[in-house]
Amino acid sequence: MSARARARAARDSRGLLRQYDAVLDVHPALAERLRPLRAEVAAHAAAFEEGTASPTATGSPSPTASASAPPTVPADEKSALASLAAAERNLADRRAKALLDVPGELARLLAGVAAAGAAHAYLLTKGDR
């Protein structure tokens, strides 16, 4: 159970990383704002991958994963940031719910990463109020 949960968490973080990359490709002017958050998401993926039986399986996108359609990015920056914030919130909520089903150390890791995701969502939208 725990190995499967770690692999899923790593995959989810890699998916979020692809969303950050897609936004950066469409809106390079957001790089300064997004680069630190993206780096944390990459660190989260690596932390989850450390506990998997086969880090190479989840460590980098497979050819099949890279061939999948890139995430859709809104044309305006504000909407692109809002979509990233929504993705961060959604993933943080799913991770918070998963805490009940995983053992100690993984639960602590999920809790910390969920909290970071909630903070990212706030930072992505704080200038919009």
PyMOL commands that set and color helices and strands:
alter all, ss='L'
color gray80, all
select helices_A, chain A and resi 2-26+28-50+55-59+63-67+77-101+104-128
alter helices_A, ss='H'
color red, helices_A
deselect
rebuild
show_as cartoon
